[in-house]
Amino acid sequence: MARIGFITLYTPGHLNPSLCLARALKNHRHEGVFFNVPDTE
């Protein structure tokens, strides 16, 4: 199992594709970690 970090801009055009990648990682038993500003929660 790997933990992979994502640093994205807090706009939908950058965040949404990264979320798709994180979901794909989760399906393969990896963990996606996002580093961003609190406004994007």
Secondary structure, 3 states (H helix, E strand, C coil): CCEEEEECCCCHHHHHHHHHHHHHHHHCCCEEEEECCHHHC
